Structures are given as structure tokens and as C-alpha cells.
Amino acid sequence: MEDIVIFGWFDAKDAEEFGAHLARFFMERVPLEPSNKRRNSVAKKKEVLEKMFLQVAQFRQARKLNIYKKAKLGNAFKWELREAGYDAEFTDDLTKLLMQQL
């Protein structure tokens, strides 16, 4: 029985999927664009972040997230954005904001 509990502690599949989902949610609403085109206003980004953080609160309430699962969620979020071409510093800052919500 203890083995099941221990393995459950490391089962972060839901957290990883949710992290990737959040990244896609962000990318759909704040698409990557050339640095000379800054159409995405601060107000738009703030609105998207508020909607993301609402989803985070709901996810956190529905599931118990230990430190390992939080790390996997944040890592999935960060690398989904990086692989899509978002700036490293921007993704680090955005991931930090996300982790503060967890």
C-alpha cells in the first residue's frame, strides 16, 4: 500500500499536461511576433494572465500538488513556450509568475 502512495507522489502526468495546456493557452492569445511589431498591449497580456491564473487556482483546488508536481508543471509550461520561440528571459519571468500562483 505504501508503494502506491509513493508512486502517486511521482505521478505528475496531469500537472505536466496542464502546464503545456497553459502555455498553449497563452500562445494562442499572445502570439509570438517580431520585435519590431508590438501589437500585444500590456492590457491584453494582463487579461490573459488573469484568465490563466484563474485556471491555475481551479486546477490547484481540484488536485493536490506536491513540490515535484509543481516543478513538472512549471517545466512543461516553460519549455512549451521556449520551443515555440518565445524569449528565454520572458519565459523565465512568466514561469516565475505562474509558480507563485501554485
N, CA, C and O atoms as CSV, one atom per row, in Angstrom:
chain,resi,resn,atom,element,x,y,z
A,1,MET,N,N,0.822,-1.197,0.000
A,1,MET,CA,C,0.000,0.000,0.000
A,1,MET,C,C,0.867,1.262,0.000
A,1,MET,O,O,0.552,2.243,-0.674
A,2,GLU,N,N,1.962,1.223,0.765
A,2,GLU,CA,C,2.870,2.365,0.787
A,2,GLU,C,C,3.465,2.636,-0.580
A,2,GLU,O,O,3.694,3.791,-0.939
A,3,ASP,N,N,3.720,1.576,-1.354
A,3,ASP,CA,C,4.278,1.733,-2.696
A,3,ASP,C,C,3.351,2.540,-3.585
A,3,ASP,O,O,3.801,3.369,-4.376
A,4,ILE,N,N,2.061,2.296,-3.455
A,4,ILE,CA,C,1.082,3.023,-4.273
A,4,ILE,C,C,1.127,4.511,-3.933
A,4,ILE,O,O,1.082,5.355,-4.828
A,5,VAL,N,N,1.215,4.831,-2.658
A,5,VAL,CA,C,1.277,6.230,-2.227
A,5,VAL,C,C,2.557,6.882,-2.749
A,5,VAL,O,O,2.526,8.008,-3.246
A,6,ILE,N,N,3.664,6.185,-2.637
A,6,ILE,CA,C,4.936,6.744,-3.095
A,6,ILE,C,C,4.909,6.978,-4.602
A,6,ILE,O,O,5.334,8.031,-5.076
A,7,PHE,N,N,4.409,5.997,-5.357
A,7,PHE,CA,C,4.359,6.175,-6.804
A,7,PHE,C,C,3.376,7.277,-7.193
A,7,PHE,O,O,3.602,7.982,-8.176
A,8,GLY,N,N,2.306,7.434,-6.450
A,8,GLY,CA,C,1.354,8.506,-6.701
A,8,GLY,C,C,1.976,9.875,-6.506
A,8,GLY,O,O,1.598,10.840,-7.171
A,9,TRP,N,N,2.929,9.955,-5.593
A,9,TRP,CA,C,3.618,11.206,-5.319
A,9,TRP,C,C,4.394,11.660,-6.547
A,9,TRP,O,O,4.527,12.858,-6.799
A,10,PHE,N,N,4.906,10.695,-7.311
A,10,PHE,CA,C,5.705,10.997,-8.501
A,10,PHE,C,C,4.891,11.026,-9.795
A,10,PHE,O,O,5.441,11.316,-10.858
A,11,ASP,N,N,3.604,10.733,-9.725
A,11,ASP,CA,C,2.774,10.740,-10.930
A,11,ASP,C,C,2.372,12.181,-11.255
A,11,ASP,O,O,1.393,12.706,-10.726
A,12,ALA,N,N,3.140,12.791,-12.121
A,12,ALA,CA,C,2.944,14.209,-12.437
A,12,ALA,C,C,2.368,14.411,-13.832
A,12,ALA,O,O,2.438,15.513,-14.376
A,13,LYS,N,N,1.806,13.370,-14.412
A,13,LYS,CA,C,1.292,13.470,-15.784
A,13,LYS,C,C,0.247,14.585,-15.920
A,13,LYS,O,O,0.313,15.393,-16.847
A,14,ASP,N,N,-0.710,14.621,-14.998
A,14,ASP,CA,C,-1.739,15.672,-15.052
A,14,ASP,C,C,-1.121,17.063,-14.951
A,14,ASP,O,O,-1.518,17.982,-15.667
A,15,ALA,N,N,-0.159,17.206,-14.067
A,15,ALA,CA,C,0.486,18.507,-13.878
A,15,ALA,C,C,1.253,18.917,-15.129
A,15,ALA,O,O,1.190,20.075,-15.541
A,16,GLU,N,N,1.972,17.985,-15.732
A,16,GLU,CA,C,2.715,18.290,-16.959
A,16,GLU,C,C,1.762,18.669,-18.094
A,16,GLU,O,O,2.005,19.631,-18.823
A,17,GLU,N,N,0.688,17.913,-18.235
A,17,GLU,CA,C,-0.289,18.223,-19.291
A,17,GLU,C,C,-0.915,19.592,-19.065
A,17,GLU,O,O,-1.135,20.345,-20.013
A,18,PHE,N,N,-1.200,19.908,-17.812
A,18,PHE,CA,C,-1.791,21.208,-17.511
A,18,PHE,C,C,-0.800,22.340,-17.795
A,18,PHE,O,O,-1.190,23.389,-18.307
A,19,GLY,N,N,0.468,22.137,-17.468
A,19,GLY,CA,C,1.486,23.137,-17.767
A,19,GLY,C,C,1.589,23.409,-19.258
A,19,GLY,O,O,1.675,24.563,-19.679
A,20,ALA,N,N,1.581,22.342,-20.059
A,20,ALA,CA,C,1.624,22.503,-21.517
A,20,ALA,C,C,0.348,23.179,-22.017
A,20,ALA,O,O,0.396,24.006,-22.928
A,21,HIS,N,N,-0.784,22.830,-21.424
A,21,HIS,CA,C,-2.062,23.458,-21.794
A,21,HIS,C,C,-2.010,24.968,-21.534
A,21,HIS,O,O,-2.440,25.763,-22.370
A,22,LEU,N,N,-1.480,25.351,-20.371
A,22,LEU,CA,C,-1.385,26.781,-20.048
A,22,LEU,C,C,-0.506,27.521,-21.040
A,22,LEU,O,O,-0.820,28.644,-21.436
A,23,ALA,N,N,0.588,26.901,-21.441
A,23,ALA,CA,C,1.479,27.529,-22.421
A,23,ALA,C,C,0.749,27.717,-23.750
A,23,ALA,O,O,0.840,28.781,-24.364
A,24,ARG,N,N,0.034,26.697,-24.191
A,24,ARG,CA,C,-0.711,26.819,-25.451
A,24,ARG,C,C,-1.805,27.881,-25.330
A,24,ARG,O,O,-2.040,28.643,-26.267
A,25,PHE,N,N,-2.470,27.929,-24.178
A,25,PHE,CA,C,-3.488,28.946,-23.914
A,25,PHE,C,C,-2.875,30.340,-24.082
A,25,PHE,O,O,-3.459,31.210,-24.728
A,26,PHE,N,N,-1.694,30.539,-23.495
A,26,PHE,CA,C,-1.017,31.819,-23.597
A,26,PHE,C,C,-0.617,32.116,-25.042
A,26,PHE,O,O,-0.833,33.224,-25.534
A,27,MET,N,N,-0.035,31.127,-25.718
A,27,MET,CA,C,0.446,31.334,-27.094
A,27,MET,C,C,-0.689,31.657,-28.062
A,27,MET,O,O,-0.502,32.434,-28.999
A,28,GLU,N,N,-1.852,31.073,-27.844
A,28,GLU,CA,C,-2.998,31.354,-28.719
A,28,GLU,C,C,-3.464,32.801,-28.569
A,28,GLU,O,O,-3.923,33.419,-29.529
A,29,ARG,N,N,-3.340,33.327,-27.358
A,29,ARG,CA,C,-3.859,34.670,-27.082
A,29,ARG,C,C,-2.814,35.768,-27.184
A,29,ARG,O,O,-3.148,36.931,-27.413
A,30,VAL,N,N,-1.553,35.403,-27.014
A,30,VAL,CA,C,-0.446,36.357,-27.129
A,30,VAL,C,C,0.589,35.731,-28.062
A,30,VAL,O,O,1.629,35.249,-27.613
A,31,PRO,N,N,0.296,35.742,-29.354
A,31,PRO,CA,C,1.204,35.084,-30.303
A,31,PRO,C,C,2.565,35.756,-30.381
A,31,PRO,O,O,2.707,36.958,-30.154
A,32,LEU,N,N,3.542,34.958,-30.703
A,32,LEU,CA,C,4.903,35.432,-30.887
A,32,LEU,C,C,4.935,36.308,-32.129
A,32,LEU,O,O,4.375,35.956,-33.167
A,33,GLU,N,N,5.588,37.438,-32.012
A,33,GLU,CA,C,5.698,38.325,-33.164
A,33,GLU,C,C,7.076,38.963,-33.187
A,33,GLU,O,O,7.756,39.018,-32.163
A,34,PRO,N,N,7.485,39.438,-34.334
A,34,PRO,CA,C,8.800,40.081,-34.436
A,34,PRO,C,C,8.925,41.245,-33.463
A,34,PRO,O,O,7.931,41.893,-33.134
A,35,SER,N,N,10.141,41.510,-33.005
A,35,SER,CA,C,10.359,42.557,-32.001
A,35,SER,C,C,9.952,43.944,-32.499
A,35,SER,O,O,9.659,44.830,-31.696
A,36,ASN,N,N,9.933,44.133,-33.806
A,36,ASN,CA,C,9.543,45.449,-34.321
A,36,ASN,C,C,8.023,45.613,-34.400
A,36,ASN,O,O,7.539,46.697,-34.730
A,37,LYS,N,N,7.271,44.565,-34.107
A,37,LYS,CA,C,5.804,44.635,-34.098
A,37,LYS,C,C,5.318,44.308,-32.700
A,37,LYS,O,O,5.290,43.137,-32.321
A,38,ARG,N,N,4.944,45.283,-31.943
A,38,ARG,CA,C,4.485,45.072,-30.569
A,38,ARG,C,C,2.987,45.357,-30.479
A,38,ARG,O,O,2.568,46.300,-29.809
A,39,ARG,N,N,2.194,44.546,-31.149
A,39,ARG,CA,C,0.743,44.740,-31.144
A,39,ARG,C,C,0.110,44.318,-29.832
A,39,ARG,O,O,-0.906,44.878,-29.420
A,40,ASN,N,N,0.709,43.328,-29.172
A,40,ASN,CA,C,0.108,42.820,-27.938
A,40,ASN,C,C,0.276,43.842,-26.822
A,40,ASN,O,O,1.375,44.043,-26.305
A,41,SER,N,N,-0.812,44.472,-26.465
A,41,SER,CA,C,-0.761,45.512,-25.446
A,41,SER,C,C,-0.570,44.902,-24.056
A,41,SER,O,O,-0.807,43.713,-23.840
A,42,VAL,N,N,-0.146,45.726,-23.151
A,42,VAL,CA,C,0.027,45.305,-21.765
A,42,VAL,C,C,-1.320,44.876,-21.190
A,42,VAL,O,O,-1.394,43.894,-20.452
A,43,ALA,N,N,-2.385,45.606,-21.523
A,43,ALA,CA,C,-3.717,45.280,-21.023
A,43,ALA,C,C,-4.152,43.894,-21.503
A,43,ALA,O,O,-4.757,43.133,-20.748
A,44,LYS,N,N,-3.845,43.573,-22.752
A,44,LYS,CA,C,-4.195,42.260,-23.302
A,44,LYS,C,C,-3.441,41.156,-22.563
A,44,LYS,O,O,-4.028,40.136,-22.203
A,45,LYS,N,N,-2.142,41.357,-22.336
A,45,LYS,CA,C,-1.346,40.361,-21.617
A,45,LYS,C,C,-1.859,40.182,-20.198
A,45,LYS,O,O,-1.931,39.061,-19.693
A,46,LYS,N,N,-2.214,41.283,-19.560
A,46,LYS,CA,C,-2.734,41.216,-18.190
A,46,LYS,C,C,-4.030,40.413,-18.157
A,46,LYS,O,O,-4.239,39.600,-17.256
A,47,GLU,N,N,-4.894,40.640,-19.133
A,47,GLU,CA,C,-6.160,39.909,-19.207
A,47,GLU,C,C,-5.905,38.412,-19.392
A,47,GLU,O,O,-6.559,37.591,-18.751
A,48,VAL,N,N,-4.972,38.057,-20.253
A,48,VAL,CA,C,-4.642,36.650,-20.498
A,48,VAL,C,C,-4.072,36.020,-19.225
A,48,VAL,O,O,-4.436,34.900,-18.868
A,49,LEU,N,N,-3.182,36.737,-18.545
A,49,LEU,CA,C,-2.600,36.214,-17.303
A,49,LEU,C,C,-3.665,35.999,-16.235
A,49,LEU,O,O,-3.624,35.005,-15.511
A,50,GLU,N,N,-4.606,36.913,-16.132
A,50,GLU,CA,C,-5.688,36.757,-15.153
A,50,GLU,C,C,-6.502,35.499,-15.443
A,50,GLU,O,O,-6.862,34.764,-14.524
A,51,LYS,N,N,-6.790,35.253,-16.714
A,51,LYS,CA,C,-7.534,34.043,-17.089
A,51,LYS,C,C,-6.706,32.782,-16.824
A,51,LYS,O,O,-7.237,31.762,-16.387
A,52,MET,N,N,-5.413,32.864,-17.091
A,52,MET,CA,C,-4.531,31.729,-16.805
A,52,MET,C,C,-4.504,31.437,-15.304
A,52,MET,O,O,-4.602,30.280,-14.897
A,53,PHE,N,N,-4.375,32.462,-14.494
A,53,PHE,CA,C,-4.270,32.273,-13.052
A,53,PHE,C,C,-5.576,31.765,-12.456
A,53,PHE,O,O,-5.569,31.073,-11.438
A,54,LEU,N,N,-6.690,32.103,-13.084
A,54,LEU,CA,C,-7.971,31.535,-12.660
A,54,LEU,C,C,-7.969,30.024,-12.914
A,54,LEU,O,O,-8.412,29.246,-12.069
A,55,GLN,N,N,-7.471,29.620,-14.077
A,55,GLN,CA,C,-7.361,28.190,-14.378
A,55,GLN,C,C,-6.418,27.495,-13.395
A,55,GLN,O,O,-6.680,26.372,-12.966
A,56,VAL,N,N,-5.332,28.161,-13.044
A,56,VAL,CA,C,-4.372,27.606,-12.088
A,56,VAL,C,C,-5.046,27.398,-10.734
A,56,VAL,O,O,-4.870,26.350,-10.112
A,57,ALA,N,N,-5.806,28.373,-10.279
A,57,ALA,CA,C,-6.499,28.259,-8.987
A,57,ALA,C,C,-7.470,27.083,-8.999
A,57,ALA,O,O,-7.560,26.337,-8.024
A,58,GLN,N,N,-8.194,26.920,-10.104
A,58,GLN,CA,C,-9.132,25.805,-10.210
A,58,GLN,C,C,-8.409,24.466,-10.237
A,58,GLN,O,O,-8.856,23.506,-9.610
A,59,PHE,N,N,-7.303,24.396,-10.950
A,59,PHE,CA,C,-6.517,23.169,-11.020
A,59,PHE,C,C,-5.937,22.828,-9.650
A,59,PHE,O,O,-5.982,21.678,-9.212
A,60,ARG,N,N,-5.401,23.823,-8.993
A,60,ARG,CA,C,-4.794,23.633,-7.677
A,60,ARG,C,C,-5.834,23.162,-6.661
A,60,ARG,O,O,-5.536,22.344,-5.790
A,61,GLN,N,N,-7.038,23.678,-6.778
A,61,GLN,CA,C,-8.100,23.310,-5.852
A,61,GLN,C,C,-8.564,21.863,-6.088
A,61,GLN,O,O,-8.933,21.162,-5.146
A,62,ALA,N,N,-8.541,21.429,-7.343
A,62,ALA,CA,C,-9.027,20.088,-7.687
A,62,ALA,C,C,-7.984,18.998,-7.447
A,62,ALA,O,O,-8.341,17.828,-7.311
A,63,ARG,N,N,-6.702,19.362,-7.392
A,63,ARG,CA,C,-5.627,18.372,-7.260
A,63,ARG,C,C,-4.633,18.803,-6.196
A,63,ARG,O,O,-4.350,19.987,-6.014
A,64,LYS,N,N,-4.124,17.820,-5.516
A,64,LYS,CA,C,-3.078,18.101,-4.526
A,64,LYS,C,C,-1.735,18.089,-5.242
A,64,LYS,O,O,-1.325,17.066,-5.791
A,65,LEU,N,N,-1.058,19.224,-5.234
A,65,LEU,CA,C,0.224,19.351,-5.922
A,65,LEU,C,C,1.360,19.391,-4.913
A,65,LEU,O,O,1.446,20.304,-4.092
A,66,ASN,N,N,2.219,18.402,-4.982
A,66,ASN,CA,C,3.414,18.431,-4.151
A,66,ASN,C,C,4.505,19.200,-4.904
A,66,ASN,O,O,4.286,19.658,-6.026
A,67,ILE,N,N,5.644,19.333,-4.300
A,67,ILE,CA,C,6.733,20.124,-4.896
A,67,ILE,C,C,7.174,19.551,-6.241
A,67,ILE,O,O,7.484,20.299,-7.168
A,68,TYR,N,N,7.203,18.234,-6.343
A,68,TYR,CA,C,7.627,17.577,-7.576
A,68,TYR,C,C,6.637,17.884,-8.706
A,68,TYR,O,O,7.048,18.209,-9.820
A,69,LYS,N,N,5.355,17.784,-8.425
A,69,LYS,CA,C,4.331,18.042,-9.438
A,69,LYS,C,C,4.321,19.509,-9.857
A,69,LYS,O,O,4.110,19.823,-11.029
A,70,LYS,N,N,4.547,20.399,-8.907
A,70,LYS,CA,C,4.627,21.825,-9.243
A,70,LYS,C,C,5.806,22.084,-10.174
A,70,LYS,O,O,5.696,22.834,-11.144
A,71,ALA,N,N,6.930,21.455,-9.866
A,71,ALA,CA,C,8.119,21.628,-10.705
A,71,ALA,C,C,7.886,21.104,-12.111
A,71,ALA,O,O,8.290,21.741,-13.084
A,72,LYS,N,N,7.244,19.958,-12.228
A,72,LYS,CA,C,6.971,19.377,-13.547
A,72,LYS,C,C,6.002,20.266,-14.335
A,72,LYS,O,O,6.163,20.436,-15.544
A,73,LEU,N,N,5.012,20.826,-13.667
A,73,LEU,CA,C,4.056,21.726,-14.310
A,73,LEU,C,C,4.788,22.958,-14.844
A,73,LEU,O,O,4.623,23.333,-16.005
A,74,GLY,N,N,5.593,23.579,-13.993
A,74,GLY,CA,C,6.327,24.769,-14.404
A,74,GLY,C,C,7.298,24.490,-15.532
A,74,GLY,O,O,7.436,25.296,-16.452
A,75,ASN,N,N,7.966,23.364,-15.468
A,75,ASN,CA,C,8.924,22.993,-16.507
A,75,ASN,C,C,8.225,22.758,-17.848
A,75,ASN,O,O,8.719,23.188,-18.891
A,76,ALA,N,N,7.082,22.078,-17.822
A,76,ALA,CA,C,6.326,21.839,-19.057
A,76,ALA,C,C,5.874,23.166,-19.669
A,76,ALA,O,O,5.953,23.357,-20.883
A,77,PHE,N,N,5.401,24.078,-18.822
A,77,PHE,CA,C,4.961,25.398,-19.278
A,77,PHE,C,C,6.112,26.151,-19.940
A,77,PHE,O,O,5.988,26.654,-21.056
A,78,LYS,N,N,7.232,26.215,-19.224
A,78,LYS,CA,C,8.388,26.964,-19.697
A,78,LYS,C,C,8.915,26.432,-21.033
A,78,LYS,O,O,9.171,27.209,-21.953
A,79,TRP,N,N,9.075,25.122,-21.138
A,79,TRP,CA,C,9.676,24.564,-22.350
A,79,TRP,C,C,8.726,24.558,-23.537
A,79,TRP,O,O,9.170,24.589,-24.685
A,80,GLU,N,N,7.442,24.521,-23.279
A,80,GLU,CA,C,6.471,24.645,-24.382
A,80,GLU,C,C,6.620,26.029,-25.023
A,80,GLU,O,O,6.603,26.157,-26.247
A,81,LEU,N,N,6.764,27.056,-24.193
A,81,LEU,CA,C,6.942,28.416,-24.702
A,81,LEU,C,C,8.298,28.586,-25.393
A,81,LEU,O,O,8.391,29.183,-26.466
A,82,ARG,N,N,9.330,28.057,-24.769
A,82,ARG,CA,C,10.677,28.188,-25.359
A,82,ARG,C,C,10.757,27.498,-26.712
A,82,ARG,O,O,11.316,28.048,-27.661
A,83,GLU,N,N,10.199,26.292,-26.803
A,83,GLU,CA,C,10.246,25.558,-28.063
A,83,GLU,C,C,9.450,26.258,-29.160
A,83,GLU,O,O,9.707,26.059,-30.347
A,84,ALA,N,N,8.484,27.078,-28.753
A,84,ALA,CA,C,7.701,27.846,-29.724
A,84,ALA,C,C,8.428,29.115,-30.153
A,84,ALA,O,O,7.971,29.817,-31.055
A,85,GLY,N,N,9.568,29.417,-29.507
A,85,GLY,CA,C,10.359,30.570,-29.925
A,85,GLY,C,C,10.268,31.789,-29.034
A,85,GLY,O,O,10.833,32.831,-29.363
A,86,TYR,N,N,9.573,31.689,-27.917
A,86,TYR,CA,C,9.491,32.833,-27.007
A,86,TYR,C,C,10.848,33.054,-26.346
A,86,TYR,O,O,11.592,32.105,-26.099
A,87,ASP,N,N,11.157,34.297,-26.068
A,87,ASP,CA,C,12.425,34.716,-25.480
A,87,ASP,C,C,12.658,34.024,-24.131
A,87,ASP,O,O,11.730,33.877,-23.335
A,88,ALA,N,N,13.897,33.605,-23.884
A,88,ALA,CA,C,14.246,32.874,-22.657
A,88,ALA,C,C,13.963,33.695,-21.399
A,88,ALA,O,O,13.394,33.182,-20.436
A,89,GLU,N,N,14.354,34.950,-21.408
A,89,GLU,CA,C,14.125,35.794,-20.230
A,89,GLU,C,C,12.630,35.985,-19.974
A,89,GLU,O,O,12.173,35.940,-18.832
A,90,PHE,N,N,11.881,36.197,-21.051
A,90,PHE,CA,C,10.427,36.361,-20.939
A,90,PHE,C,C,9.793,35.090,-20.381
A,90,PHE,O,O,8.956,35.161,-19.481
A,91,THR,N,N,10.184,33.931,-20.904
A,91,THR,CA,C,9.594,32.673,-20.423
A,91,THR,C,C,9.980,32.403,-18.972
A,91,THR,O,O,9.174,31.877,-18.205
A,92,ASP,N,N,11.197,32.756,-18.594
A,92,ASP,CA,C,11.599,32.589,-17.191
A,92,ASP,C,C,10.740,33.455,-16.275
A,92,ASP,O,O,10.263,32.990,-15.240
A,93,ASP,N,N,10.549,34.704,-16.657
A,93,ASP,CA,C,9.732,35.615,-15.849
A,93,ASP,C,C,8.282,35.144,-15.773
A,93,ASP,O,O,7.665,35.177,-14.708
A,94,LEU,N,N,7.751,34.711,-16.893
A,94,LEU,CA,C,6.374,34.241,-16.930
A,94,LEU,C,C,6.214,32.968,-16.104
A,94,LEU,O,O,5.207,32.790,-15.419
A,95,THR,N,N,7.194,32.095,-16.168
A,95,THR,CA,C,7.154,30.860,-15.382
A,95,THR,C,C,7.219,31.171,-13.890
A,95,THR,O,O,6.540,30.521,-13.094
A,96,LYS,N,N,8.023,32.153,-13.503
A,96,LYS,CA,C,8.088,32.556,-12.097
A,96,LYS,C,C,6.733,33.061,-11.609
A,96,LYS,O,O,6.302,32.740,-10.501
A,97,LEU,N,N,6.068,33.853,-12.448
A,97,LEU,CA,C,4.721,34.328,-12.092
A,97,LEU,C,C,3.766,33.147,-11.902
A,97,LEU,O,O,2.983,33.106,-10.954
A,98,LEU,N,N,3.851,32.207,-12.812
A,98,LEU,CA,C,2.997,31.022,-12.730
A,98,LEU,C,C,3.274,30.257,-11.431
A,98,LEU,O,O,2.342,29.874,-10.724
A,99,MET,N,N,4.539,30.039,-11.123
A,99,MET,CA,C,4.902,29.262,-9.937
A,99,MET,C,C,4.444,29.950,-8.653
A,99,MET,O,O,4.130,29.276,-7.672
A,100,GLN,N,N,4.401,31.267,-8.647
A,100,GLN,CA,C,3.918,31.991,-7.481
A,100,GLN,C,C,2.436,31.738,-7.250
A,100,GLN,O,O,1.952,31.847,-6.124
A,101,GLN,N,N,1.714,31.401,-8.320
A,101,GLN,CA,C,0.287,31.120,-8.205
A,101,GLN,C,C,0.007,29.714,-7.673
A,101,GLN,O,O,-1.088,29.425,-7.192
A,102,LEU,N,N,1.006,28.858,-7.768
A,102,LEU,CA,C,0.835,27.480,-7.304
A,102,LEU,C,C,1.065,27.400,-5.805
A,102,LEU,O,O,0.966,26.320,-5.222
